[in-house]
């Protein structure tokens, strides 16, 4: 949430295989009034249909990384998108990130 210190973003998984509208889902961290340049960390949104992971901080600046801990063995992620001032860190425990199609960084 928003406040003196911005809260971290959410972790959402979408497992709906038929959608009929263009629903917007926000998972970003909250704004910080105590330190405006350091909002909460970005959240993650996993969409099961395209098997994509989206990390998005809604253009809020943060110094806090979103830690990606659980990497899939099967099925692999098709796309990983890091958007809008999100910061991601992968612990050195893994020697590689397996993405089938595209790993993209956006700064919209």
Secondary structure, 3 states (H helix, E strand, C coil): CCECCCCCCCEEEECCCCCCCCCCCCCCCCCECCCCCCCCCCEEEEECCCCEEEEECCCCCCCCCEEECCCCCCCCEEEEEEECCCCEEECCCCCCCCEEEEEEECCC
